[in-house]
C-alpha cells in the first residue's frame, strides 16, 4: 500500500466493494479497512454533483494510507464524469511561491480571460508576469473564479496531496478555497500528515477524515493479501510491530527479518515514520554504491525534472544506468518527466541519512543544471556551509522578486535564509530588518517582532534604523503582539537622524502611536508636538503634510490646512507605511467633527488602495468609513461597509479591523433594536480583540452596549457604558450625546457635566452643526423649567443644517416629551409625528416604539405605512443591498466583483436573489426601487 500513486489505474470492482488500486510496485491491492472513510468521501462526491459542494481534509501519520484512499476517490470521481484537478506538495520545494497553484490551475488557464480584470492580473503576477502584487484575497478569488467556471461545465474533484509540504502561498489559497466550495459542484480533498511538526491548516475545511490504524482483523486481511504463506505467530508479531500502519504491514510482510523479537524498548518508542525510514534504508543498503548516490541526487532534487537530476548525476560521475537497480527494487520510478519515490519516506530516509558533505556536493550540481533561477538559488543556499555573501546577495534578489509576485511568506523565509548566510555588519542588520518587514507583510507578526528584537543589538545605517522603526510601528498599530517604542523614545530617535524626511516620518509616527494607543502622558505628547513644530522638520511639501497630520492628532490647536493637498501626496504611492498615515489623516479630519469630510477622506483612501490592489489597507479604510457612517446616522451605509469589512478582515486575517467592524455592526443593530444580532456582533468583537483590545474598539463596543441597555431600559447600565466610552475622546465626544437622556431618566444628571465640558471645548476648536445639536440637546435635558425650550429650539435649528436625521429625530422626540409634560399638546404632536416618520424610515424600532407611545399619550395617531426604503432595507441583506446599489450605478457584474471581492458568478447570485426579493426582473429597475436607501 505504499505511497503516492498519481495516475493510479483501477480494476472494475464488485458492487459495495472498495476499488483495487495499482501501487508504485506495480501490484493491484484493495484499500483494506477504509470502507467507512471511502463511503464518506464518495457520499460527498454525490452531494457535489447536486451542487452541495464541500471540502475535506484527510489526515494521518506517514504510511497510514492517505494517498491510496485519495486515489480510490479519484477513480470513483472519474468514473462518474468528474473533471480532476490536482497538485502535490514536495518536501523542500516552494522557494518562489505559487508553484502548487500553477500546477493545480494549469488545465484551466485558457479560461483566465473570463475573470474580472483585477483577478486576471493577480494570477498573471503570481505566476511571474510584471505588475503590482495583489493581496492573497484577490489571488484566491481568481482561483475560485476559475474553479467556479469549470464546475459550471462539469463537476470537479480538486485533489491536494501532501498539503503539509505545499508551498505556503498555495496552501493559503487552498484554505481560502476550502471554506467556499459549498457554492459549486465541486469537492476539494486534501491529504496531510497529522504529525505535530506540521502546521494545522485544517480549520477552513468543512469535513475532517482522520485515518486511524487498522483493526487487527483488517491488518490480518492485509497481511493475507501480501504474504499468504506467513505463519500465524509471525502475523501477530508483525501486527504488534506495525501498530496498524498499512505501509508498515505491507513493507514488513515482504521482509519478515525486520520483526525483531522482542522489540527493543528504544525502537518501540520511535515514531512510525522513523521506523519505516529505517526499513527503507535497509533496502537501500542492498543497492550498489553508485545507485545509492544516484538516489541522493533524486531525493535532493525532488523539485527538479528527471533530465536535470540525470545531468547533475553525470556531473558527479554517475550515469543514468545507475538509477536502474533502484527502479528494479521499486524504490523509484521515472514518470511524467520526474523521478517519483515509492513513498516520500524513502526520499527523506535517503536524504537525511547522507552526510552534510555529500548533500552539499549534490546541491551544488543541482544548482548548476536547474533552469529555474529561484530553485537554483535555493540549491546554492542548501549547498553552502557557513557565511557566503555571494549566495546571501542572490537570496536577497530572490526574496525581492518573490515578494513582487505576492508570495510574501516565501519572501520572508528567503530573507531569513539570506540573513543566516550574511557574515555580519550593516548588511546583516539591514537584511534582518527586511526579513522582519517581509514577515510582517506575510502576517507573521510574532516572527517579525522576534526579528526586530534580534536586529536591535546590531549596527545599522540610517535607512535600516528608519525601516526598523517603521516596521515596529506598523506592527504596534495593527496588532497586540508588540507595544513599540514610546513617544519620548521616538523623539530621541528622531534627533539622531540626519535626513529631515526621516525625522518628520518618525515624529509623525510618535504622534500616531500616542493617538491610537491613548497611553502617552501629557509631557510626552507635548515633547512630540514641540519637536514636530521645529522649522527644520517640514522643508518639503510632503514633510509639511506629515507634520500637519502628526500635530492634528495630538494638538487641539492644530488642524489639517488642506485635505486635498494631503491626499495628493499619497496619490499613486504604494508604501506600506502610507496606509497608517492616511488612516491618521482621516482620524485628524474626524477630530474636526466634520463627518461628511471624514467620510470623503476614507472614501478617497478606499479608491487609492483599491487601484493599487492593497486589499488589507482598503479593508481598514472601509471599516473606518463604516464607523463614520453610523455616527453620521447613515445606518444602512454604515452596516454595508462594516459587514463588508468584517468579511474581508476574516479572509485576510485582520482581527483588530474585524473587531472594529463588528462593534460598529453592533451599534447599527442596536439602533434598529436587533438585540440578538447586536449581541452576536459584540461577541465576535470580543473573540477577535483578544486580551488587549484597542481603545477605539473598546470605546465603540461600550457605545453599542449603552444603546442596547437603553433600549431595554437598563438605564444605570447604559450610563456606566457611556461614561467608559467618554474616556476615549475621539469616540466619546459623539457617544456622550446619548448620555444626558439616560442619565436624567436614571436620576443621575450630574454625570453629564464632564462630557459637556469636553464637547463644549471641542466645539470652540471646530464648529460642527451635528455636535452643536448634541450639546444643545443635552443642555435642554439638564435645564430646569422653561429654560429647556431655547436649548431644544437651538438644537433643532443646528440639526436641520445636517444630514444627521436620526439624531435630529431624537431631539424632536425629547422636545416632544418635554412639550407634552408642559401640556403643549399640539406642538408636541408635530415634533413627535416628524420623529416617528424618521425612526420608521430608518428602522430604528426602539425609538419608533417610544415615540409612538408618547404620541398616543399626546392624543395623536401613528404612521402606519413605512417608506419604500424601509422595505428594501428589511428585505435585502447588507451585501445584497451593496451589490444592488453598485448595479444601479451602472457597474457590470465583473466590475462589482472587483469592487466587493467576490467572484462574478457569486455577484450574479446575489443580484438574482435581490431581484426576487424586490419583485423586479431587470437591472434598469434597481435605481428607482432602491431610491435613497444608502443616502
N, C-alpha and C positions, 0 to 999 in steps of 0.2 A: 504493500500500500504506500509506496514511497512517493513523497514529494509532489512538486508542481508538475502538472501534466497538461500544459497548454496544447490545445488542438487535440485533446484526447478523443479517441473514437469509441463507439459504443456498439454492443451487440443488442439485437432485439431481446426483450425480456418478457417473461410471463406476467400477466396482469397481477398487480398487487405486490410485485417484487421489485427490489432495487435494481438499477442497471448494472451491467458488468462493464467495468472501465479498464481500458488498456493502460498499464502503468509504464513508467520510464524504462522498466526492464523488458518491455515488450509482451508481458503476460496480461491476460484478462482476469480481473478479480472482481468479486462482488463487494459492494460497500456494506460490510457487515456491521450490524449494531447501530445503524444510524437511520433506521426507518422512520422513527418519530420526527427527527430533525428534517429528513428528506420530505416527508409529508407536509411539515410546516412550511417549508420553502416552496414546494410546488403549489400548496394552497395559496401562498402569496402571489405566485405567478398567475394563477387563475383569477385572483382578485384584481391583479393589474390589468389583465385583459378586459375586465369590466370597469375600467377607469378608476379602480381603487388602488392606486399605486402605493408603494411603501419602500422602506429601506431596512436592511437587516445586517447586523454585524455578527459574523461567525468567529468565535474566539476560542482559543485553547492553546495548550502547550505545544512545543515543537513535536511533530510526528503524530499528532492526535487525529489527523485525517481531514483537515480543513480544505485542502486543495482538492482532494478526491471527492468530497461532498460537493464542493463548488462545481467540479466538472460534471457530476451527475445532474446538477441543476441546469448546467449549460445544455446537456443532452436533452433534458425534458423541455427546456425553452425552445431549442432549435426544432425539435420535432413538432412543436406547437405553433411554429411560424413567427417566433420572436426574432428580432434582429439582435445580434450580440455585439456589444461594445466592451472592450476590456483594456486594462493596463495593469502593470505589476510593479511593485517596489523592488529595488535592487540594493543589497547591502553596500553602503559606502558611496552610493551614487547621489545625484541631486545637487551638484555644485551650483548649477546655473538656475535651477528652479523651473517649474512647469514642464519638466520632461514627461512626467506621467500624464499630465493633462493633454499634452500634444499627442501622446500615444493613444489616449482614450478617444480624443475627438478627431483624429486624423481621417477616419472614414466619412466624417460629416463636414469637413472644411470646405467642400464645394458648395455648401449651403450658407456660407458665412455672410454673403451679401444680403440675406433676408433679415439679418439682425438690425436693430436700431444703430445709427452711426457710431455713437459713443461705445456701445458694446462691441461692435465690429472692430473699432480701433483698439480697444482694450485687449482683445485677443491677439490682434496683429502685433502689438508691442510686447505682450507676454511671450510671444513666440519669436521675437527677435527683430521686429521692424523698428524703425526710428519713430520717436514720438514720446509724449509725456506718459509716464506710467500711471495706470489707474489704480484706485483702491481695489482691494480684493472683492468688494461687493460688486463692482461693475464687471470684473472678470468672471465672477461667479454667475452673475445674471446672463452673461454672454454664453457660458457653458450651458446653463439651464435652458436658454432660448434655443440652442441647437438641439438639445435632447428633446425639448418640447415639440419642436418641428418634426424631428424624426419619429417621435411617438405618435404623432398625428397620422403618419403613413402606415406604421406597423408597430405592434407592442415591442418594448425594449427590455432586454436584460443587460444591466450595466454591472460588470464584474470588476472589482478592485481586489487584486491579490496582494497579500503581504503589505497591508496598509501601514504597518509599523516601519517599513523600510521605504515607503513612498516619500519623494521629496516633499518638504513641509508645505511649500506653496500649493502644490496639488492637493495635499491632504486637507488643507483648509478649504479648498474648493469642494472637495468630496463631502466634508462636513456640511457645507452650505447646501449642497445638492440633497444630501440625505434628509435634511429637515423639510424638503419641499417636494418630494416625489409623489405625494398624495394627489396632486392635481393632474397627473398624466398617466398614460397607460405604460407604466414602467416599474420595474423592480430593480433596486440597487442592492447588490450583495457585496459585502467587503469581508475579507478574512484578515485576522490579525492575531499575533501572539498575545497570550494573556500574561506573559512574564512581567514582573514588576519593573524591569529596566526599560520597558517600552511605555511611552506616554499613552494615557487613556484618551482615545479620540472617539469614543462611542456615544457621547451624550446626545448627539444630534440624530442618532439612528432611532427609528420608530420601533424596531424589534431587535432583540438580542438572543442569539442562539449559542450558548456556551457548550462546547463539546467536552464531555467528561470521559474518564477512562472506561473502556469496555467492561461489561459484566463478565463474570467467569464463563458463563455459557457462551457469550459471543466470542470471547477470547479463544475458547476451545474450538469453536467453528472456524475461526480464522486460522488457527494452527492446522486444523484438519485440511483446509484448502491449500496450505503451503507445504506442509510436511506430514502427509497422511501416514507415513510409516513410523512417526515418532511415538515412542512408548509413553504410556500414561504417566508414570512417575516424572519423566522428563517434561511432559506437557505442564504438569502442575508446578514444577520448579521454574519453567520458563514464564508461566503466568505470574508467579510471585516476583520474579526478577524484572519483568517488563512492566508491572504495575498497570496493566490495562492499556498501555500505549500501543496503538495499532502498528506504527512504524517499527517499534522495538520488537513486537511479536513477529512481524514479517521478516525483518532482517535477521533476528537471532534464531528463528526456526530454521533458517538456511545454514546457520553456523552454530550448532549447539555448544561448541567449545567455549563460547562466551559465557555460559552459565556456570560460574564458579559455585562450588558447594563446600562450605557455606559462603554466602556473600559477605565479604569483609565489611565491617561497620562503616569505615570511611567511604567505601564505594557506595553503600546504600544511601548515604546522605547526599550524594551528588545529585544535582538536578538531572532529570531525564535527558535533556538536551545535551548535557556534557557527557553523559554515559554513552549516548548514541554517537556523539562525535568520536569518542574513544574507539568505538566499534568500527566506525568508518576508517579511522586512522590505521587500525589493524589490517583492514582490507587494502588500504593504500600502501602499507608497508610491504605487501607482496609484489608490488609493481617494480619494474626496473627504475633505477635512479633517474634516468633521463625523463621517464614518464612522470615521476613524482615532481620533477622540476617543471615539466610542461603543465601539470595540474596547478601548480602555484601560479604560473602566468595566467591561466584561465580564471583562477579564483580571485587574483588581484585585479583582473581586467573584466569582471562581470559586466561593467558598463561599456565595454568595447565590443566591436564586431569581431567575428571569428577571424577575419582577414587581418585585423590589427593584432589580435592575440598571436596568430601564427607568425606575423612579421616580427613582433617583439621576441618571440621564442627563437626565431632564426638568429636575431642579434645576440642572443645568449648562447649560441652554438647548438641549438636544438633543431629539430626538423618536424614537419607535420606528421611524419610517421610515428613520432614519439607519443602522440596522443592516442594512437590506435589501441594499445593494451588497456588503457582506461576505458575506452569505448567498449571494448570486448567485455570488460568486467561490469559494464552497465553503470559506471560511476559518472559518466559524462556523455553527452551526445551533441552533435552539431545539427542545429535546426534553425531555419529562418535567418541564416546569416549570423548566428551567435552560438556560443557554446553554453549549454544548459546542464547543470549538475542534476544528478538523480534526486537530490534533496538539498535545500540550502545548507543543511548541517554538514554536508560533505565539503562544500566550499569553505565554510567557516572553520572546519576542522583542519583542512589543508593550510589555509592562510594563517590561522592563529598558532599552528604548531611550527611554522617556519621561523627561523631566527631573523632578527632585525636586519642583518646584513643582506640576507637573501631577498627579503622583501624589498629592501631599498634598491637592489640591482634590478629587480623585476619592474618596479615602478619607474625607474629611470628609463628603461627601454620602452615601456608603455607610453611614457610622456613623449618619447622621441617619434613614435609612429602614429599616435592617435590624432586624427584630423581635427576634431572639435577642440577649439582653443581652451574652453572652460574646463573640459575634462583633462586635457593635457596639463594644465596648470595644477590641478588637484593632484595628479600623479607626481608632478615635480615636488610638490609640497610633501606628499607622503614619502618620497624618497629622501627627503632632507633630514639630516640629523644635526641638531644644534642650530645656531643662528645662521641666517643666509639672507642678506639684504636684497640680492637679486630676486630670489623667489618671493620674498615679502613684498617687493615692489610689484611683481607680476600678480600676486594675490590681491593687492590693493586695486590694481586695474580691473581685475575680475570682479571685486566687490562693487566697484563703482558701476561697471557695466550691468551687473546683476540687479543692483538697486534701480537702475534706469528702466529695467524691464518689469519692475514691480514685485520682484521676488525678494522681498525685504528680509525675510527670515534667513534665506541663504546668504544674502549680502552681509547680514550681521555675523553669521558663522564664519564667513570668509575673512571679514575684518579681524575677528578674534584669532584666526589662524595666522594672519599676517602679523599680528602683534606678537604671537609666540615665536616667530622667526626673526623678529627685528632685534638687532644687537642691543640697542639702548639709546639713551639720549633723547633729544627733542622728537626724533622720528617715532620712537616707541610711544612717547607721550601723546603725540598727535594721533597716531593710529588707535591708541586706546580710547581717546576721546571720540574718534569717528566710529569705533566699534560700539561705544555707548549710545551714540546718536542713532546708529543703524538698529540697535536693539530696541531703542525707544520707538522708532518708526515701525518696527515689526510687532509692537505691542508687548514686548518682553520687558516691562518696566523694572521688574526686580533685577534682571540681569543688567539692565542699563545702569541702575543705581549702584550695583556692585562694581561695575567697570569704572564709574565715576569716582567711587571711593578709592579704587586702585590707582586711578590717574592723579588723585590729589597730591600724592607724595612725589610726583615726578617733576622734572624740569620742563617748563613749557615755553614756547614762544607766545607772543601776544594773541595771535589768531587762535591758538589752541585754548588759551585762557578764556577768551570770549565764547568760543564754541562750547566749552565745558560749562560755563555759566548758563548759556542759552539752553543746552540740553537739560541741565539740572532744573532750571526754572520751568521749562515746558513740562517736565515730569511733575514737579511740585504743584503746578497749577491745574493739572488734569487728573491727578490720582492722589492717593493717600500713602503711597509707597515711600515717598521722600518728602521731607519738610522743606529742604532747601535752606540757603543762607538767609539770614535776617537782613532787613533793610540797611542797618548800620554796617554790616559786613560787606554788602554790595557797594555802599558808598566808599568804603575803604578800598575795595577792589577797583572801582572806577578811577580813583586817584593814582593808581599805578599804571594806567593805560595812557599811551601816547596819542592814539587816534581819537579825535573828537567824536567821530561817528560811533566808535565802540563805547566811549564814555556815555554818550547820550542813550545808547541802547541799554546799557547796564543800569543806569539810573532810572530809565523808564520801567525796566523790569522790577526794580526795587519798589516803585510806586504800584505797579501791578500786583506784586505779591502782597503789599500792605492792604490794598483794596480788596483782593479776593479772599485773603485769609482773615482779614479783620483782627489781626493779632499783634499789630505793631503799637508800641507806646507812642503817645503824642510827641515825645522827644525824638524818637526815631523818624517819625513821619515828618517832623519839622526839619530834621537834618537832610532828609531826602529832598524835600522841597527847596531848601536853600541851595543845595548843590545843583539841582536842576535849573535854578534861576541864574546861575553863573553865565555871563555873556559868552564865554568860550565854549559852552556846551552846545549852543544852537547856532552853527555857522551856515549850513546849507538849509534848503527848504525842507529836506527830509528830516534833518535833525530838529528843526523847529516844530515839525509835526509831532515827532516823538516827544519832545519837550512838552508840547501842549497837551498831549494825551496823558502823560505822567502827572502833570500839575493838576489837570482837571479831575483826576481820580482822587487826589489826596488833599486838595485845597479848595475850599468853598469859594475862595476869592477868584479862582481861575476858571475860565470856560474855554471850550474849543472855539476859536475865532472863525474858522471856515471849515465846515464839514466837507464841502465839495473839494477843497484843496487837500484835505486829509485823505479823502477817498482816492483822489487822483494819484497820490503817491503809491498806493497799493495796486493800482490797475496794472494787470499784466505780469505781476510778480508772483513767484511761487515758493518763496522761502517759507519753511515751516513756522518760523517764529512770527511771521506776519499774521497768522491766524489769531494768535492770542492778542497781538497788538490791535488788530481790527475789532476783536471782541471788546477790548477795553475802550476803543473809540465809541462803540455802541453803548457801553456802560456809562461812559462820560456824558454822552448825549442824553441817556436816560436820566442822569442826575441833574439835567436842566429841567426835568419834569415835562418835557415835550415828547409825549409818547408817539405822536404821529411822526416826528422827525426820527425818533429812535427806531421805529418800525421800518422807516425808509433806509436807515443805515444797515440794519440787519438784512433787509432785502437786497441791498447792494452787495453785502458780503455773500449772500447766497448765490447771487449771479456770478461774482468773481470766482468763488470756489467751484461752482458748477461748471464754468467754462474750462477750468483747469483740471477737472476730474478729481478734485480733492474732496471726496465724499465725507471723510471724517470731519473736516473743517466745516463743510456745508451743513452737516448734521448739528454741530454746535450752534451754528447761526439759525437754523430752523427752530431749535429749542429756544434760543434767545428771543426770536420773533414771536414764538408762541406765548411766552411769558408776557411780553408787552401787549399782545393782542388781548389776552384775558384781562390784564389790568386795565386796558382801554375799553373794556366791556364788549369786545368783539369775540363773543364766546364761540361761535361756530368756527371762525377762522382760527382762533387760538387752539381749539380742540383738534382741528385738522392738522395744524402744524405740530402740536405736541404728540399726537398719536403717530404721525409720520416720523418724528424724531425718535420716539421710543422704539419703533420698528427698526429704524436704521441703526440706532445705538446697539440694539440686540445683535443685529447682523455683524456689526463692526467691533463688538467687544468694548463698548464705551460705557461702563457702568455709571460714572458720575453724570454724564449727559443724560443717560437713561433715567437716572433718579430725578434730575431736574424736570425732564419731560413728564415723568409720572406724577410728581407733586402738582404740576400745572394742570394735568388731566384731572386730578382730584379736585382742584379748585374750580375748574369748569363744571365738573359733575356736581359739585356742591352748590353752585349757582342754580343748577337745574333740579336740585333735590334728589339726585340719583345716588342715594346713600350707599347702596351695595357696590356700585361701580366706583364711587369715590373711595370707599374703604379699601377695595381691591387695589386701586392705584397707589394709595398710601402704603399698603403692604409691599407692593412691588418696589416702591422707592426705598423702603427700609431695607429690603433684601439687597438692592443694588448699592446702597450707600455704605454698607459695612459698619465697622466700629467707629469710623471717623468721618461722618457726613460733612460735606462742605457747608459753611454758614448760610450761603444763599439757598441751598436745598432745604436746610432746616427751617429757614425763615418762611419759605413758601409753603412747606408742609404745615407749619404752625398756622398759617393763614387759612389753608384749606380745612384744617381741623377746627378752627374757630368758626368757619362758615357752617360746617356740619353740626357743631354743637349749638350754634344759634338757631339752625333750622329745627333742631329737636328741643329748643327752649331750655337747654342746659347753659344758662347764662353765665354762671360763675366759671364754668369750664371755658366758655368762649372768651371771657375776659382774660383768663390765665394764658391761653394760647396767643391772644393778640399782644399782650404785654411782652411775651417772649419774642414775638415777631418784631416788635418795635425796637428791640435791642440790635437789630441788623438794619441800619438806616436806609440802605438802598431799596429794600423791600418794605420795611416798616413804615416809611413815610406815607406809603399808599395804603397799606393794611390798616394803619391806625385810623383811617377814615371810617372804619367799621366799629371802632371802639366805643364811641360815645353812646350809640344806640343800646348796645348790650350792657354797658356799664351803668347807664341810668336805670335801665329796667332791672338790673341786679342790685340797685341801691348803692352803687359804688362810683358815683360821678367823679370823685376826687382823683381817680387813677388816670383820667384823661389828660390832665394838665401837662404831664411830661411830653406826651406826643404832641399836644397842641403847641407847646413852645418850640419843639423841633420843626414842626411843619410851618409855623409862622416864620422861623428863621430861613427855611428853605424857600418860602415864597418871596422873601426880601431879596434873595440872591437871584431868582429867576421866576418871573411871573408866569403862572400856569392857571388857566381858567378851571381846569379839572381839579387841581389840587386846591385852588381857592374855594371851589364849591364844597369840597370835603371839609375844609377848615370852617367856613361859614355855617355849614350844616351842623357841625359839632358844637360850635358856639351857640347855635339856636337850641340844640337839645339840652345844653347846660344852663341856658339863660332862664332866669325866673320871670314869670308873668308875661306881660306884653312885650318884654324885651326880645322875645324869640322871633317875633314877626319880621323885624328888619333883617335879622340874620338869615331867616329862611328865604325871604324875597331876594336878598343879595345872592344867596347860594343858587337860587333858580336862575337869576339873571346871568351869573357866571356859567352855570351848567348849560344854558341854551347856546352858548358860544362854542360848545364842544360837540363831539360825537359820542360822548360817554352816556348813552341813552339809559342804561340800567342805573347808573349812579344818580342821574337826574331823576329817574322814576322813583328811586328810593327817597330822594329828597322830597319829591312831591308826596310820597306815602307818609313820611314823617310829618310833613307840614299838614297834610290832610288829617292825620291823627290829632295833631295839636289843635287844628281848627275845630274838629268835632268836639274835643274836650272844652273848647272855648264857646261851644254852641253856635258856631258859624257854619251851619249845616250845608247850605247851598254852595258856599265857597269850597267847603271840604269835598263835596261830591265831585266838583270839577277836577280838582287835583287827584283824587283817588281814581276816578274813571280814566284819566290820562295815564296814570301809573299802571293800572291794571292792563290796559291795552299793550303797553310796552312789555310788561312781565310775561304776558301770554305769548306775545310775538317772539320773544327770545327764550321761551320755555323755562323761565325762572319760576318754577312751580311753587316753592315755599313762599316766596314773596307775593306771588299771584294769589295764593290762598289767604295770606294775611291781609292783603289789600281787599280782596273780595269780602272777607268777614267785616272789615272796617266799613266798607261801602254799604253792606247790608245794614250795619248798625246806624249808618247815616241816612237810611231810608232810600238808598239808590239801587239801581239794577246792576247787572253784571254783563260784561261782554261774553257772548257765548260762541262767537264764530272766530276762531283764531285765524291768523293770516295764512296765506299760502306758504310763506317762509317757514312757519311753524310746522306745516305738514311735511315739507321737504326735509327739514332738519330731523324730524322724527322718523321718517321712512328710510332714509339713507344712512349708512354708516359714515363715519368721518372720512374713510378712504374713498368710498363711492362718491361722496359729495365732492371731495377734492378732485377726483378724476373727471367727474361730470362737469365741474367748473372749468377745468382746463379744456375739455372737449368743446364746451360752449364758447370758449375764447378762440376756437379755431385750430387747436393743436391736433395733429394726427395721432393715431394710436402709438406709432413708433416714437414720435416726439414726446408724448406723455410718458411712455415707458422710460425714456431717458431722463425725464424730469423727476419722476417719483421712484425710480429704481425698482421697477418691476419688469417682467418680460412683456412684450407687446400682446401676447396672447392672453396673459393674465389681465392686462388692461381691458382687452375686449370682453372678458368675462365680467369684470366689474361694471362696464358700461351696459352690457346686456342685462345684468341684474338691476341696474339703475333704471333702465328703460321700463322694465317690467313693473317696478315699484311705482314709477311716476306715471304709468299708463300712457307712454308715448312710444313711437316706433321710428322716429327719425332724429338724427343728430341736430338738425336745424331747429328742433322744438325745445332743446335744452335751455337756451338763453332765456326764453320767455317763462318757462316753468320755474327755473331756479330764481329768477328775479334778483333781488339784492341780498340773498341769504348770507353771503360772505362779506357784505359791506359793513 
